[in-house]
């Protein structure tokens, strides 16, 4: 453990060097390796389902060596250095365009910083520590030059909206694996209609996805201009290889810890579609669901075929549901396959736009 900690987490010569911001007798600073371990043990009951405490700690420590590095923070009382709250952050890439620029929309690269694993021990709850922690982290993100901050709230979003984040729509489809009507021709692996994809076969998907996102942003900017909607920025996160590798690593960790076979496939693509129609998924063995990371489909029949493949994958791995964020797919595709779009429960997406003080987060069109 010590080797992993020292290589992944910041080591400072004194606590004072790690202090970042202070408010109401509370200090936000980066966590020491021992504090990170202590916080991880404390939040085990919240996020360590199906793992032992030591397995959960091992996972969190190794996470920081995957290249998708988390930066841990603690909120401590200045009077006694007691930790009262903690969280982690990690960077993410996105594309964006400004709506009010003249001429053809220009898509640019941006870097954001996400907030995750916000935790307050039971004995410290009800004292606004989570609100103060996230507010200070947001200030630090802005001072560090990040353009946007995101988080996914499992509590009342009002807690974070007070600090500057804006809640975004959560169209969601949850497919019950046992009752979904699959297309027989899309579960035979014949290869005539589709091709199954493995982790090392996604490079063309990453490139296709980037082009698709850029085209969607340009289309959305023009649409906003034509309708006069109150939006200043259009942005979309980039589905990148680094994040996918991190997710695959997590899946493999759970497989090893729970003595499950490693899944063979990460997704599928339709053979004859142009641009490529595809689906990419993640096996979540903590909650027994197949999470759809990307679903790009130009027709309802292709959507049905791709989701049939996802359901088949879930069945092979004894997962109970397929969960899809229905953000970029027409709602009629859901009706076509007998599914209903609902509001997501838990993990509510929230965003704060940091780089232009005159642009409120509510004026950012984020997908």
Secondary structure, DSSP 4 states (H G I P E B T S, - for coil): -HHHHHHHS---SSHHHHEEEEETTEEEEEPPHHHHHHHHHHTHHHH-TTS-HHHHHHHHHHHTTSSS--EEEEEEETTT--EEEEEEEEEEEEEEEETTSSSS---EEEEEEEEEEEE--GGGTTSSHHHHHHHHHHHHHHHTT-SEEEEEESS-THHHHTTT-EE---EEEEEETTT----GGGSS--SSSEEEE-GGG-HHHHHHHHHHHHHHHHHHHHHHHHHT-S-SEEEEE---HHHHHHHHHHHHHHHHHTT-PPPS-SEEEESS-SSPPEEEEEEETTTTEEEEEEEE-SSHHHHHHHHHHHHHHHHHTT--EEEEE-SSS-HHHHHHTT---EE--S-EEEEEE-S-TTS-GGGEEE-
